[in-house]
């Protein structure tokens, strides 16, 4: 953010809650708004916080966030790039940087971790963020970390810290281990998810944690060991202006739409493909459009080939928001087949368009989708037969589709909007600031021989096995 933007506005101006506007540092180690929930969260939350009258500086690494800098609040919203070595970028993921790219010991740590099968970004971003924040001590009222949970964020970061944990990544680890074939693959998964040990250690020491659902709250307590009194639920939501009904968009008979990463077992796409094969025995026009990358191999690719569905399953990626919304509007049915979700933005967004939803009961999905037969059709996870029955029922019943579509949108408007999410988040910011003001000042960082504060927490001395890893990067989606 420029100095001019930082100074814009009168100090007498009040935020929407009638109190002093806050200057917020919003951290995200991955900000891609088109692949994964972290970038979506940062994009929409930052916009709504700015609309409420606060100044938001998003501090992020590659892929950098895309912000919605609307004219009426552009001076309150900015992006600071905190570059990594971008080791997982396309078209050369897992690249080895040139000698001239190394800037410091954090870069060396990043490469060494990748070379040993690791995924270093949560740790290395947290170290860079800590150094950056300490250099700007006193500029921010609050620091909001978006699930980095790295060692660098322990201790004094120059302002009270609030952390969002969407769901414990230990859940992903368990599901991927269950789906892994062979000793080498299981070792690879364990190595990739070694960073969850770091995240457990960090989470237990955090003063205030936000999460997006009651289900995630329970799992954070159980899996990460965070104290109950430190965790608060603030539901996220859909952009209900963008994701809205539009009768002018023609509905394509038999179209089912889902958003899924095909190579991630917890998304349950393979079960939806199996269900589609069953549906097509009675409804040959039924077809599936997947918003995500087409798999070249693996369970989903094998299922498409096994059931002869090559012409009935289409994958699309890299589409704009407007194209995504029209795609969902064009479907007779939207589907969330996940084995687990910490919230499920795709469910909320589909419901917001008025498209009827079939969803599993995995994780927090029922909190979003609502009761079976009232706002959606709900089925057990990992059950292609139940999924096929629900899809066939909706495809064959236009009155049920219309009723569920209306009720689904009403539910989202009532409970799950980004404006509500921002208001709830600001309330927790103010709680963290008040708590910090009542607490003795943090001990200053130890100085190095040069007199410069040392950004390295003692925990970084732990072996690299506590850092991170995985040979198949999520960054390739």
N, C-alpha and C positions, 0 to 999 in steps of 0.2 A: 504494500500500500504506500502511496506517495505521501510525503509530508503534508501536502496540501489537502489530500483526502483525509488524513488523520486529524487535521485541525478543523475540518469543515463542521459547520453547525454551531449553534450557540450553546454554551454550557448551561444556560437556563432552560433549554428545551427539555421536555420530559418525554420519557418513553410511553408506550401505550398503557403500561400498568401504573402510570402516574408517578413513577420514581425516576431517579437519575439514569440516563442511558448508560449502558455498559460498553466497554471496549473489550471484545472477545477475541481470543486467539483460538481458532478451530483447527486442530491438527488431523491430518489424514495421510497415512503412509502410502495409500493407493487411492487415487481420486477419479478413476475412469467412470463416468456416469452412465456408460452404455454396457458395462460388463461387471456385474457384482453389485451388492447393495451398498458398499461403503461410499462410492461416488454419488449414488442417488441420494443417500442420506445427507451428505455434505452439501450437495447442490440445493436441495429443497429447504433444508433447515437453515442454511445461511441466508437464503432469500427471505424467508419468513422472519428471521431474527432482525434483518435489516428493515423490513416493513414495520416491525414493532418499534423502530426508532433506535436500535442499537448499532454500533459499529462492529463489523465482523471482518477479521482478517483471517482468511483461510491459508494455512501454511501446509503445503503438501509436496509430495514427491511424485515421480513419474509412475504411471500416466497421470498428468496433472489434472486437477478438477476443472470442470466447466461450470462457471458461475452465471446466474441469471441476473445480470446487472440492469434491471429496469430503470428507466429514466428518473423516476421519482425517488429512488433510494441508491442510485449508483455511487454517490459520494460516501455511502456508508458500507460498501462492500468491496473487498479487494483480495487479491491473491498474491502470496509470496511463495516463489518457487524455492524449494530446498532440495536440490538435485542429488540423487543417488548416482551410481554408475549405470543404472538402468540395464541390469544384466539379463533381464527377461524380455527385452523389447523384441518386436518383430521387425524384420524377418530373420534375425539372428539370435534367438534366445540362447542362454547359457554361453554367451560370448566371453572371451578373455580380453579384457581391456588392454589397450596399448600402454607402454610405459609412461607416456606423457599424460595419461588420464588420471593417474594417482595423485591425490592431493594431500592425504594425511593417513594416519593409522586406521581411521574408520573405514576408508576405502580398502585398505589392505585386509581388514577383518571381513569386509563384505565379500571380497573375491575368495578368500581362503575358505569361508563357510560354504560358498557355492561349490568350490572345487571338491569339498568333502561331502557333497550330496545335500547341502543345506540350502535353506531359504532364509537369507539374513535380514530381510527388509524391516521386520518389526524392531529388532534390536538396533540396527544401524540408523534407522530413521529416528528412533527415540534418542540416540546419542547426539545426532546432529540437531534435533529439535531442542534438546536441553541446552546445548551450547548457544544456539540462536536466541532462545528465550532469556538466558542469563545475560547475554549481551544487551538485551533490551529491557532489563529489569525496570519496573515501574510504569511501563507503557500500557500494560493490560490489567483489566480488573479481574479476569478469570481466564484460565486455560482449559479448553475442552478437548480431550483426547478421544478420537474415534477408534477405539479398540486396537491401539498399538500395543499397549500393555508391555512396553519394553523397559529394561532396567534403567535407561536414561531418564525416565520420568519419575523415578523415586527421588525423594528429597526435595530440595528447593528448586523450583522452576520459575521463580520470580513472581508468581501469582497463585491464588488458590486453584487447585486442580479438580476438575470434574471429568469422569471417564464414562463413555458409553460402551457397554458390552452387549452386542446384539444377541449373541448366544455363545456359550463356551465352545471353543474349537475342539475341545475334547470329544464332543459329540460327533463331529466330522471324522475324527481319528478312529473312534470305535466302529463307525459304519464302514469306513474304508478298509480297516483291518478285517472286518467280517467278510468283505467282498474280495479280499486279496487272495490270489492263487499262487501257491508256492512260497518257499522260504525266502527267496531273494526279494520277491514283491512285498512280503510282510516286513522284511527288514527295511526296505525302501520307504514304506509308509511310516514306520516307526521313526526313521531318521528324519523324514520331512516334518513330522509333527513333534519332534523333540522340543521345539520352541514352546509348546504348551506347558512345559515345566517352568520356563521363565514366566509365562503369563500367570500361572498359578501363584508363584511367589510374589509377583507384582500386585496382582488383584487383591491378595489378602492384606496388603498394606495401604490400599487406597482409601481415602477418607469418604468419598461419595461416588457411588456407581449408579448410572442410569441404565435401564434396559427397556426393551420394547414390548415385553409381554409378561404375564404372570408365569407362564411356562418357563421362559428364559430365566426369570428371577429364581425360581425353584432350582433350576439346574446350575445356576451360578453359585448358589449356596452349597449345593451338593458336590459339584465337580471342582469348583475353584476354592471352596472353603471361605467365601466372603461372609462376613457377619450380616445377619438379616437386617439390622437397623441401619446398615450403610447402603442398602440397595433400594432404589425407587423405580417404579414402572412409569414410563412416559410413552404412551403409544405413538407410533409414527403413523403416516397416512398416505393417501393418494393426492395427487394434484387434480382436484375435482373440477377445476376449470378446463384443464386439458383433457382429462379422462372423463368424458361426459357422453350421453347419448346423442346420436345424430341420425335421424330417420332417413336423411338423404343418402347415407352410405348403404349400398345394397348388401343384403345378407346372402352369403353363398351357401346353398343347400349342402348339408353334410359336413360343413367345415368345423373342425375342432382346432382350437389354438392353445398352445402352452408356451411358457418361457422356461427354458431348461438348459443346464450345462450337461451335455450328454455323457461326459466322462466322469461325472461326480455321482457316486452311487446314491447319496442321500436324496437326490432330485427325483429318483424313481421313474426316469423316462422309459427304461426298458419295460416296466410293467404297463405303461400306457401304450407302447408299441404292441405288446401282446394283447392288450384289451382291444386295440383297433382291429387286429386280425379277427377277433371274435365278432366285433360289431359288423364288420364287412360281410360276414356270412349271411346276415339278414338285410344289411343296408350297404350295398356295393358302392354307393356314391360317397360314403363316409371317408374323409381324408383328414390328415393331420398336418398343421403348419407349426413348426417349432422355431421359436425365436432363440437362436443359438447356433453354435458352430456344428457343422455336419461332422460326425465321427468317421474316421477312415477305417478304424478297427475297434474292437472291444465289444461288450455285450449288446449295446444298442445297434451297432452296425450288423452284428451277427443276427440279431432278431429280425431286422428289416429284411435281410437276405433270406433267412429261414422261412419267413411267412410270405415271401413274395410281395413285399410292400414298397418296392423301390419307387413306383409311380404314385403311391398314396401317402408318402411322408415327404414333406418339403422342409428344408432348413433355410432360414433367412437370418442374416446378421448385418450389422453396420447400417441399420435403417434409422431414419430420423424419428423423433418423438411423434411427429404428426403421422408418419407412416405406420408407426407401431399402434397408435390409437385407432387408426382406420382399419388396420388388420384385425384388432380385437373386436371392433364394431361389426366387422364383416362376418364374424363367426356365429354359428348357431349356438355353440357351446364353448366355454373356456374351461380349462382343466388345470388343476394343480395336483400332480400325482406324487408329491414328495413323501419320502419316508419321515422327514423331519423338517420343520422350519422354525426359526426363532420368532418370526412374525408372518411373513409372506406378503410382500408388496405386490407381486403379480396377482394375488387373489383380490386385494383391495382395489387395484387399478382396473381389473376386469369388471368387478362389481360396480365400480363407479361409472363405467360406460353403459351399464344396464344389460351387459351380456350375462346370461345365466351361467352359473358356476357348478362344476363337479370338483370336489376337493376331498383329499384324504383327511383323516383325523390325526395326522402326524404332528407332534410338537404343538406349537401355538396356532396352527391353522384354524381350529374351531373357534378360538378367540376372535379371529378376524372374520371368518366366513359365516359364523352363526349356526343356528340349529338346522339339522337335516329336515328338508321339506318346507322350511320357512324362508330362508334366504339362500339356500344352496341345496345340493344333494351331496351328502357326506358318505364316504366309504372308508373301510379300514385300509391302512397302508400296505403295500406289497401284495395286493389282492387283485390280479388282473380280471378275474371273473366278476367281482363286485364292481370294479371300475367299468367293465363292458356293459353290465346291466344298467348302471346309472346313465352312461352315455347314450345307450339305445333308448332308454326311457325319455330322456330330454329331447333327443333328435326326433322322436315320434310324437311329441306332445307340445304343439305351439302355445297352447294356453298356459301350460306349466312353465314354459320358457319365459313367457311374458310376465307371469306373476313373480317368479324368482328374480328376474331381471329388475323389476321395479323395487322389490323388497331389498335386494342387494344394494342398490344405489342409495336407498334411504338409510340403510345401516351405516354405510361409509360416511355419508354426509353428517350423520348424527355423532359418529364416534372417531373416525379415522381421517382427519385432515391435517395438513402440515401446519396450518395456523394454530390449531390446538396443540400440536407437538411443540411448536416454538414457545407458546405461552407456558406450558408445563416445564419446559427446559429452563426458561428464564427464572421461574420460581426456585428451581434447584440451584441455579447460579447464585442467586441472592442468599440462599441458605448457606452455600459454601463460603461466600464472602463474609457473612456474619460470623460463621464458625471460626474462620481464619482470624478475624479481628479479635476474637475472644481467646485466641490461643497464643502462647508466647512465640516470638519470632523464631523462624527456623535457624539452626546454626549455620553460619557462613560456610561455603565450600572450602575444602582444604586447598591451600595454594601449592603450586608446584615450585620447583627451584627457581623458575623464571618469574614467579609472582603471579602467574596467570591461573585463575581457578581451574582445577582439573575436572573436566566433564565426565571422566570415566568413573562410574560407580564401582565399588569394590567387587560387586557380583560379576563384572565383566571378566574378571580373572578366572572365572569358572571355565571348565573345558568346553570346546566347541560343540560337544554333544548337547549342551544346554542352549544352543543358539537356534538351530533351525534346519530343515531340509526336505527335499522331495524332487525326484527326477522329472515329474510332470507338473509344470508350473501352471497355476491358475491364470497367470498373466498371459497365457497363450490363447485365452478364450476371446 
